[in-house]
């Protein structure tokens, strides 16, 4: 009788162990499924929204093309800067050109200006960048210069929501390889948590923590919140210059 009781207890313990193992597997599968579902849903909306926006923006592209034929604005419509994307893949991020031609070269040639650029978290203070044209200041202030990034979103180099894509030198701000790998584990975005919380008002190293917080908490609900916060920031011109 005692032996049977012990045997029953052992069998129950084994059953509970098996049930726990199965439950863990189901949970793991659910997490993986959620991750795949999230990525698929996000990519679907990226393609759909960017495609619609690119069609709607055709008149803007036409008008801007005329603007870039005259005066100090004369030159290419787009400016493409090499940024680091998911898994370290480099790509050319599109913007409407807000500076004079060969702006990067002029920055590197001016050592004083370049030092200020690095010290100010890879940007120059508002009104202190001699390379920016009058029209360029306007499109920066209104964030119109960012509109061509819908091209990057449509092609998959960027997403609507994600950490802001950085230039290669900025990766050093993240310190360790683990932190850099975490940042580059997701597709960079046109709108992110950094912009939603103040954009250029938040500098390194605080920016690193803000961007990595998004990576650790990425979800569709969080993405929607970030999108609406970005829209509010754009209309308030918060951190834009």
Backbone bond lengths (Angstrom), bond angles and torsions (degrees), N, CA, C in turn:
res aa  C-N    CA-C-N  psi(-1)  N-CA   C-N-CA  omega(-1)  CA-C   N-CA-C  phi
1 X - - - 1.464 - - 1.518 110.19 -
2 X 1.359 114.24 -44.07 1.461 120.05 178.85 1.508 110.23 -63.95
3 X 1.348 114.39 -42.92 1.471 119.29 -179.38 1.516 111.01 -61.73
4 X 1.343 116.55 -40.75 1.472 120.42 179.18 1.526 111.61 -64.34
5 X 1.338 115.42 -38.49 1.475 119.80 179.20 1.523 110.45 -64.28
6 X 1.345 115.24 -44.57 1.465 119.76 178.84 1.521 111.06 -62.26
7 X 1.345 114.00 -41.04 1.469 119.19 -179.38 1.522 110.90 -63.46
8 X 1.363 115.24 -41.72 1.470 119.71 178.90 1.528 111.53 -64.22
9 X 1.351 115.69 -39.60 1.460 120.60 178.99 1.530 111.10 -65.00
10 X 1.328 115.59 -41.34 1.471 119.92 178.74 1.526 110.87 -64.75
11 X 1.347 115.67 -41.04 1.473 119.98 178.69 1.524 111.61 -63.68
12 X 1.345 115.21 -41.41 1.461 119.23 178.43 1.524 111.13 -63.93
13 X 1.341 115.09 -40.86 1.472 120.24 179.41 1.526 110.26 -62.34
14 X 1.358 115.09 -41.55 1.461 119.85 179.03 1.523 110.61 -64.61
15 X 1.357 115.54 -41.88 1.467 120.12 179.81 1.523 111.57 -62.61
16 X 1.351 114.92 -41.74 1.470 119.22 178.58 1.521 111.03 -64.37
17 X 1.353 115.04 -39.77 1.469 119.54 179.40 1.522 110.51 -63.18
18 X 1.355 116.01 -44.89 1.466 121.19 179.20 1.518 110.60 -63.10
19 X 1.353 115.61 -42.55 1.465 120.05 179.12 1.525 111.07 -61.89
20 X 1.352 115.24 -41.49 1.473 119.80 179.15 1.521 110.71 -63.53
21 X 1.338 116.19 -42.91 1.458 120.70 179.30 1.537 110.95 -62.30
22 X 1.346 115.35 -43.85 1.461 119.79 178.97 1.528 111.16 -63.26
23 X 1.343 114.91 -40.19 1.461 119.99 -179.93 1.527 110.86 -63.46
24 X 1.339 115.07 -40.94 1.464 119.53 177.46 1.521 111.45 -62.62
25 X 1.349 116.02 -41.72 1.464 120.56 178.87 1.521 110.74 -62.75
26 X 1.345 115.69 -41.93 1.466 120.24 179.44 1.521 110.28 -63.29
27 X 1.348 115.12 -42.30 1.461 119.44 179.20 1.517 110.97 -62.95
28 X 1.345 115.99 -43.67 1.458 120.37 179.11 1.522 110.97 -62.20
29 X 1.342 115.52 -43.37 1.464 119.91 178.46 1.521 110.45 -62.72
30 X 1.349 116.34 -39.81 1.460 120.71 -179.28 1.517 111.09 -63.81
31 X 1.365 115.21 -41.24 1.461 120.03 178.68 1.518 109.98 -63.18
32 X 1.329 117.33 -44.36 1.452 121.48 -179.57 1.531 110.36 -64.74
33 X 1.360 115.13 -42.78 1.459 119.56 178.64 1.519 110.96 -61.50
34 X 1.346 115.99 -42.30 1.459 120.73 179.06 1.520 110.38 -61.19
35 X 1.334 115.76 -41.11 1.458 120.91 -179.84 1.529 111.06 -63.42
36 X 1.339 115.78 -44.72 1.466 120.37 178.73 1.527 110.27 -65.79
37 X 1.331 115.96 -42.79 1.467 121.03 178.53 1.523 110.81 -60.82
38 X 1.319 115.87 -42.94 1.470 121.37 179.17 1.523 110.59 -61.34
39 X 1.328 115.73 -48.13 1.472 119.26 -178.21 1.526 111.05 -64.91
40 X 1.325 116.79 -41.88 1.471 120.79 -179.29 1.534 110.53 -64.89
41 X 1.339 115.75 -47.50 1.472 120.25 -179.40 1.527 110.80 -62.04
42 X 1.317 115.24 -42.53 1.466 120.09 -179.36 1.526 111.19 -63.43
43 X 1.319 116.58 -43.06 1.471 120.58 -179.79 1.527 110.85 -66.99
44 X 1.326 116.88 -37.91 1.465 121.08 178.11 1.526 110.35 -59.03
45 X 1.350 115.64 -48.30 1.461 119.33 -179.79 1.528 111.93 -68.46
46 X 1.322 116.85 -33.02 1.471 120.33 176.44 1.530 110.72 -59.72
47 X 1.327 115.54 -48.17 1.469 120.37 -178.66 1.520 110.92 -66.57
48 X 1.327 116.08 -45.76 1.473 120.52 -177.11 1.530 111.63 -64.37
49 X 1.329 116.39 -52.60 1.471 120.12 -176.36 1.517 111.84 -66.41
50 X 1.333 117.46 -43.89 1.478 119.73 -179.74 1.522 111.22 -66.17
51 X 1.335 117.13 -37.07 1.464 120.56 177.70 1.515 112.07 -62.72
52 X 1.343 115.43 -45.64 1.469 120.73 178.81 1.530 110.45 -64.01
53 X 1.325 116.13 -43.90 1.468 120.73 -178.26 1.525 111.96 -65.09
54 X 1.316 117.58 -38.97 1.471 120.26 179.71 1.530 111.36 -64.13
55 X 1.326 116.10 -36.34 1.474 119.85 176.55 1.527 110.09 -67.90
56 X 1.331 116.15 -44.36 1.465 120.65 -179.53 1.530 112.31 -65.91
57 X 1.321 116.75 -28.25 1.464 120.93 -175.70 1.534 113.78 -87.58
58 X 1.324 117.54 0.59 1.468 120.11 179.91 1.535 112.03 -53.61
59 X 1.360 119.77 -45.85 1.480 119.27 177.82 1.537 112.79 -59.81
60 X 1.337 116.96 -37.02 1.469 121.00 178.79 1.527 110.09 -64.99
61 X 1.327 116.50 -42.60 1.458 121.10 178.84 1.530 110.37 -61.71
62 X 1.333 116.53 -39.10 1.470 121.19 -179.60 1.525 110.56 -66.18
63 X 1.346 116.49 -46.98 1.472 120.93 -179.75 1.527 110.43 -63.29
64 X 1.302 116.95 -44.97 1.463 120.96 -179.87 1.533 111.23 -63.95
65 X 1.311 116.66 -34.02 1.476 120.53 177.90 1.527 111.19 -60.23
66 X 1.337 115.73 -36.18 1.476 120.71 178.27 1.527 109.83 -71.11
67 X 1.339 116.57 -42.22 1.470 121.41 179.73 1.523 111.00 -58.45
68 X 1.326 116.57 -38.17 1.457 120.83 -177.14 1.536 113.33 -80.86
69 X 1.311 115.85 12.54 1.471 120.34 175.86 1.525 111.66 -100.77
70 X 1.338 116.99 -7.94 1.465 119.40 -172.85 1.533 112.62 -129.15
71 X 1.342 114.22 157.32 1.461 122.32 173.11 1.512 115.88 55.31
72 X 1.348 115.40 -148.39 1.464 120.95 -177.60 1.527 112.21 -69.29
73 X 1.338 115.59 -14.70 1.468 119.67 179.28 1.525 112.78 -81.28
74 X 1.324 116.34 -11.49 1.462 121.23 -172.73 1.536 111.46 -54.33
75 X 1.319 113.96 127.30 1.455 119.61 -179.57 1.511 111.40 146.76
76 X 1.331 117.76 -164.46 1.475 122.13 -177.89 1.525 112.39 -60.24
77 X 1.314 115.29 147.00 1.473 121.48 178.67 1.521 110.70 -69.94
78 X 1.337 115.95 -42.03 1.459 120.81 -175.59 1.521 112.43 -105.31
79 X 1.321 113.28 152.94 1.460 121.81 169.92 1.517 106.33 -118.50
80 X 1.324 116.39 126.89 1.464 120.14 179.97 1.519 109.32 -115.72
81 X 1.323 114.63 118.03 1.459 119.65 178.19 1.525 109.06 -110.61
82 X 1.320 116.77 137.66 1.460 121.24 -179.00 1.527 109.15 -73.69
83 X 1.309 115.80 121.60 1.469 122.98 177.74 1.524 109.33 -121.64
84 X 1.334 115.84 164.96 1.463 121.44 179.93 1.524 108.90 -101.74
85 X 1.334 115.68 124.40 1.455 121.02 -177.28 1.515 112.91 -103.79
86 X 1.319 115.49 -158.67 1.464 121.42 -177.82 1.519 111.15 -60.89
87 X 1.320 115.43 137.41 1.469 123.30 -179.36 1.528 113.06 58.83
88 X 1.334 116.04 25.25 1.466 120.29 175.60 1.517 115.16 81.77
89 X 1.324 117.42 5.52 1.464 120.63 179.79 1.531 110.03 -71.65
90 X 1.333 116.46 128.99 1.463 120.77 -180.00 1.525 110.42 -89.23
91 X 1.325 115.47 145.58 1.462 120.38 179.24 1.527 109.36 -149.84
92 X 1.318 116.85 161.96 1.451 122.13 177.69 1.519 110.11 -91.42
93 X 1.336 117.17 114.03 1.456 120.80 -179.44 1.533 109.29 -87.50
94 X 1.334 115.64 126.79 1.458 121.48 -177.02 1.527 112.19 -82.46
95 X 1.327 114.56 141.11 1.462 122.48 169.99 1.525 107.24 -147.00
96 X 1.347 116.14 155.09 1.452 118.01 166.84 1.523 106.13 -69.64
97 X 1.308 116.88 134.53 1.463 121.13 -175.51 1.531 110.42 -66.84
98 X 1.306 115.78 123.30 1.471 121.17 179.97 1.530 111.85 -109.81
99 X 1.321 115.96 -0.48 1.467 120.53 -177.04 1.526 111.28 -121.87
100 X 1.317 114.17 171.43 1.461 120.25 174.70 1.523 109.12 -68.74
101 X 1.298 117.49 165.00 1.472 121.95 179.13 1.533 109.68 -65.40
102 X 1.318 116.38 146.00 1.475 123.90 -179.33 1.529 112.05 62.15
103 X 1.318 116.47 36.39 1.464 121.41 -177.78 1.535 112.00 -62.19
104 X 1.333 117.53 -41.09 1.470 120.72 -179.34 1.528 111.32 -63.57
105 X 1.309 115.82 -40.88 1.471 121.48 179.40 1.526 110.23 -63.72
106 X 1.326 116.71 -42.53 1.463 121.59 179.77 1.522 111.34 -66.14
107 X 1.321 116.79 -33.39 1.459 120.88 177.57 1.526 110.53 -66.44
108 X 1.320 116.68 -45.31 1.464 121.28 -179.19 1.520 112.07 -67.22
109 X 1.324 116.39 -32.05 1.471 120.99 -179.50 1.525 111.85 -72.55
110 X 1.324 116.85 -27.74 1.464 121.92 -179.89 1.532 109.14 -95.60
111 X 1.333 117.52 95.53 1.462 122.34 -173.73 1.524 113.22 -61.65
112 X 1.328 116.52 -39.23 1.474 120.54 179.56 1.529 110.44 -63.77
113 X 1.335 115.13 -44.19 1.463 121.27 -179.41 1.527 110.52 -65.91
114 X 1.333 115.98 -39.28 1.465 120.59 -178.77 1.530 111.13 -67.02
115 X 1.333 116.98 -38.37 1.465 120.83 177.28 1.524 110.78 -62.50
116 X 1.328 115.29 -41.98 1.464 120.43 178.41 1.528 110.55 -65.41
117 X 1.334 116.17 -36.65 1.466 123.30 178.79 1.532 110.50 -62.11
118 X 1.323 117.01 -45.90 1.471 122.02 179.69 1.525 110.54 -68.07
119 X 1.340 115.77 -45.59 1.470 120.81 -177.65 1.526 112.34 -63.65
120 X 1.324 116.38 -26.21 1.466 121.01 -177.61 1.529 112.00 -100.06
121 X 1.341 115.84 35.90 1.466 122.67 177.10 1.530 112.60 60.01
122 X 1.340 116.57 46.61 1.467 123.85 172.75 1.528 112.36 64.20
123 X 1.314 114.92 40.65 1.465 121.82 173.02 1.517 107.07 -159.93
124 X 1.309 116.27 162.39 1.454 120.65 177.67 1.524 109.56 -105.67
125 X 1.347 117.11 146.00 1.469 119.96 -179.00 1.526 112.09 -56.51
126 X 1.303 115.00 153.57 1.460 121.97 179.94 1.525 110.92 -55.34
127 X 1.337 115.63 126.05 1.453 121.27 177.86 1.510 115.13 83.63
128 X 1.340 117.66 -0.50 1.465 120.73 -177.24 1.522 113.56 -110.58
129 X 1.317 116.14 9.64 1.469 120.04 178.74 1.527 109.28 -104.19
130 X 1.344 117.48 103.46 1.463 120.87 -176.98 1.523 113.60 -67.75
131 X 1.321 117.87 -10.52 1.468 121.40 -178.09 1.525 112.14 -82.22
132 X 1.329 117.14 -18.04 1.466 121.57 -176.35 1.527 110.63 -80.73
133 X 1.328 116.32 130.05 1.469 121.39 179.29 1.540 109.66 -81.01
134 X 1.333 116.55 168.80 1.467 120.74 177.98 1.534 110.51 -62.35
135 X 1.338 115.46 -43.91 1.460 119.87 177.45 1.523 109.83 -64.93
136 X 1.337 115.69 -35.96 1.460 121.15 178.37 1.513 112.62 -62.46
137 X 1.327 117.26 -39.34 1.462 120.91 177.65 1.526 110.81 -62.59
138 X 1.341 114.76 -39.71 1.464 119.44 179.68 1.525 111.72 -64.07
139 X 1.326 117.27 -48.15 1.470 119.14 -176.70 1.527 111.71 -71.75
140 X 1.332 117.06 -25.64 1.460 119.37 174.92 1.520 111.18 -72.05
141 X 1.327 115.05 -44.36 1.459 120.22 -178.31 1.527 111.42 -62.55
142 X 1.310 116.05 -33.99 1.471 121.33 -179.07 1.529 112.27 -95.19
143 X 1.336 117.10 -0.46 1.475 124.02 -178.62 1.527 113.18 64.88
144 X 1.330 117.28 16.03 1.470 120.48 177.23 1.532 111.59 -67.40
145 X 1.323 116.68 -24.63 1.468 120.00 -179.62 1.523 112.05 -64.72
146 X 1.342 116.65 -19.91 1.466 120.99 -177.59 1.530 113.52 -83.62
147 X 1.327 117.49 -13.38 1.478 120.48 -173.09 1.532 114.67 -56.35
148 X 1.342 120.41 -37.53 1.469 119.52 179.69 1.530 114.75 -62.24
149 X 1.325 117.04 -10.99 1.463 119.59 179.14 1.522 112.42 -68.29
150 X 1.330 116.31 -10.40 1.464 118.80 171.82 1.533 110.07 -62.43
151 X 1.321 116.88 -25.27 1.478 120.93 175.34 1.524 108.96 -65.34
152 X 1.338 116.58 -47.57 1.464 121.46 178.54 1.527 112.10 -62.44
153 X 1.329 115.74 -36.07 1.469 119.98 179.37 1.524 109.76 -68.18
154 X 1.325 116.65 -43.30 1.463 121.21 -178.88 1.531 111.01 -63.06
155 X 1.329 117.49 -38.61 1.471 121.16 -178.12 1.527 112.75 -80.72
156 X 1.352 117.11 -12.81 1.461 119.96 175.81 1.517 115.37 98.45
157 X 1.326 117.96 -2.23 1.470 119.95 177.58 1.522 111.28 -71.73
158 X 1.330 114.91 -26.43 1.455 120.69 178.99 1.523 109.75 -133.30
159 X 1.319 114.95 167.23 1.459 122.05 174.93 1.529 107.85 -121.10
160 X 1.317 117.30 165.84 1.468 119.25 175.09 1.525 110.15 -61.57
161 X 1.337 116.22 -43.20 1.461 121.74 -177.85 1.523 109.91 -120.90
162 X 1.321 115.79 134.69 1.458 120.66 178.78 1.516 109.89 165.32
163 X 1.328 117.52 173.28 1.468 120.03 176.69 1.531 110.25 -60.63
164 X 1.301 117.04 144.49 1.458 120.38 -179.34 1.529 109.74 -64.20
165 X 1.354 118.63 130.08 1.467 120.04 179.19 1.520 110.64 -63.30
166 X 1.318 116.14 136.47 1.467 121.12 -176.06 1.525 111.30 -108.80
167 X 1.338 115.29 159.31 1.460 119.95 169.80 1.524 106.63 -78.11
168 X 1.313 117.26 158.06 1.463 121.16 -171.98 1.526 113.08 -56.85
169 X 1.326 117.59 -38.21 1.464 120.81 -177.70 1.521 112.56 -64.40
170 X 1.327 116.56 -27.40 1.464 120.39 -178.94 1.526 112.79 -68.78
171 X 1.320 117.40 -21.54 1.475 120.16 -178.56 1.527 111.37 -60.19
172 X 1.333 116.35 -27.45 1.467 120.36 179.66 1.527 111.60 -61.80
173 X 1.331 116.62 -24.72 1.463 121.08 -179.58 1.529 111.79 -66.54
174 X 1.346 116.64 -21.01 1.463 120.49 -177.83 1.525 112.43 -84.76
175 X 1.330 116.19 -6.24 1.464 120.92 172.68 1.507 115.05 76.61
176 X 1.328 117.66 -91.94 1.468 121.82 -173.31 1.530 112.42 -82.99
177 X 1.338 114.40 159.51 1.465 120.89 178.14 1.533 110.94 -63.06
178 X 1.340 116.30 -37.38 1.469 120.24 -179.82 1.519 111.62 -60.86
179 X 1.329 116.39 -41.60 1.462 120.58 -179.81 1.527 111.22 -69.59
180 X 1.329 116.13 -36.85 1.466 120.41 177.64 1.526 109.77 -66.87
181 X 1.337 115.85 -44.28 1.470 120.60 179.30 1.535 111.02 -61.74
182 X 1.326 116.02 -37.86 1.469 120.25 178.80 1.526 110.28 -64.26
183 X 1.328 115.99 -45.23 1.467 120.39 178.67 1.523 111.06 -59.24
184 X 1.333 116.10 -43.08 1.463 121.26 -175.37 1.527 113.22 -85.75
185 X 1.329 117.24 5.80 1.471 120.64 179.29 1.526 111.87 -80.61
186 X 1.335 116.58 -11.70 1.468 120.98 179.45 1.525 110.00 -122.01
187 X 1.328 115.72 159.50 1.465 120.80 178.14 1.530 109.29 -74.35
188 X 1.325 117.91 129.00 1.471 120.00 179.43 1.519 111.17 -65.25
189 X 1.324 116.86 158.31 1.455 120.03 -174.23 1.516 114.98 -125.49
190 X 1.323 114.53 160.46 1.463 121.16 174.57 1.523 109.96 -74.33
191 X 1.324 116.37 -32.41 1.457 122.45 176.41 1.523 108.21 -125.48
192 X 1.320 116.23 134.11 1.451 118.90 -177.90 1.516 112.68 -141.88
193 X 1.326 115.07 -179.54 1.460 120.84 -179.29 1.521 111.00 -65.75
194 X 1.333 116.26 -32.86 1.471 121.17 178.56 1.521 110.31 -61.60
195 X 1.358 116.82 -49.18 1.465 119.98 179.22 1.528 111.14 -64.79
196 X 1.329 116.18 -37.80 1.466 120.71 -177.94 1.519 112.30 -64.90
197 X 1.329 116.30 -25.30 1.463 120.34 -177.89 1.520 113.40 -102.57
198 X 1.344 116.97 9.15 1.461 117.28 174.37 1.515 116.70 140.11
199 X 1.346 117.81 -6.25 1.464 122.27 178.25 1.532 111.81 49.96
200 X 1.334 116.85 -122.49 1.461 120.96 -172.82 1.524 113.44 -64.95
201 X 1.334 117.70 -10.55 1.463 120.23 177.03 1.526 111.38 -74.35
202 X 1.334 117.03 -19.05 1.466 121.82 179.27 1.520 108.94 -105.03
203 X 1.312 116.60 117.38 1.455 121.26 -176.17 1.526 110.99 -108.57
204 X 1.338 115.85 173.05 1.461 120.88 174.55 1.531 108.58 -68.41
205 X 1.336 118.35 146.71 1.472 128.58 4.11 1.536 114.50 -87.36
206 X 1.336 117.40 -6.22 1.468 119.74 -177.87 1.524 111.44 -59.38
207 X 1.325 116.20 -34.41 1.468 119.68 -179.61 1.529 111.22 -59.08
208 X 1.331 116.95 -37.79 1.472 120.72 179.73 1.525 110.83 -57.74
209 X 1.338 115.86 -45.18 1.460 120.06 -178.27 1.528 111.35 -65.16
210 X 1.337 115.71 -37.55 1.467 120.49 179.58 1.531 110.72 -65.59
211 X 1.337 116.63 -45.15 1.462 121.05 -178.99 1.529 111.49 -66.59
212 X 1.330 117.02 -41.31 1.464 120.53 -179.31 1.525 111.54 -71.14
213 X 1.327 116.78 -29.17 1.470 119.95 175.24 1.523 109.91 -60.70
214 X 1.347 116.01 -41.09 1.470 119.14 178.33 1.527 110.66 -62.22
215 X 1.332 117.10 -45.94 1.467 120.98 -178.29 1.522 110.44 -56.85
216 X 1.332 116.10 -40.37 1.466 120.96 -177.25 1.531 112.80 -75.36
217 X 1.329 117.88 -20.41 1.470 121.12 -174.95 1.530 113.43 -122.41
218 X 1.327 116.86 17.04 1.465 120.59 -176.86 1.522 112.12 -58.88
219 X 1.329 115.30 131.63 1.465 122.15 176.53 1.521 107.51 -163.12
220 X 1.311 116.89 165.60 1.465 120.68 -179.76 1.529 111.39 -63.52
221 X 1.341 115.73 -39.68 1.465 119.60 179.44 1.524 110.34 -64.28
222 X 1.329 116.29 -44.54 1.464 121.14 178.89 1.530 110.33 -63.24
223 X 1.331 116.55 -40.35 1.470 121.24 178.75 1.529 111.47 -60.31
224 X 1.320 116.21 -42.94 1.473 120.85 -179.74 1.531 110.34 -64.05
225 X 1.330 116.32 -42.85 1.469 120.51 177.81 1.526 110.66 -60.73
226 X 1.331 116.01 -43.78 1.465 120.92 -179.35 1.527 110.51 -63.92
227 X 1.317 116.77 -41.21 1.461 120.82 -179.39 1.527 110.94 -59.83
228 X 1.324 116.82 -46.76 1.463 120.12 -178.98 1.532 111.40 -68.18
229 X 1.336 117.05 -36.91 1.464 120.24 177.10 1.523 111.04 -64.47
230 X 1.337 116.25 -37.76 1.468 120.82 177.90 1.520 111.41 -65.32
231 X 1.326 116.09 -42.00 1.468 120.46 179.35 1.525 110.06 -60.57
232 X 1.338 116.58 -42.22 1.476 121.13 177.56 1.527 110.26 -63.36
233 X 1.346 116.87 -43.25 1.470 121.17 -179.72 1.523 111.54 -62.73
234 X 1.339 116.02 -38.23 1.467 120.75 179.99 1.529 110.41 -63.17
235 X 1.328 116.38 -45.56 1.467 120.24 -179.42 1.529 112.16 -68.91
236 X 1.317 116.13 -28.09 1.471 120.62 178.23 1.528 111.52 -85.89
237 X 1.374 116.13 -8.26 1.472 122.37 -175.10 1.536 110.35 57.82
238 X 1.321 116.13 35.12 1.451 121.72 -176.76 1.527 110.91 -75.72
239 X 1.321 116.72 113.48 1.466 120.96 177.50 1.504 114.72 76.95
240 X 1.327 118.24 8.01 1.473 120.70 -179.07 1.515 110.08 -99.39
241 X 1.351 115.29 134.90 1.465 119.65 172.01 1.511 110.04 -160.65
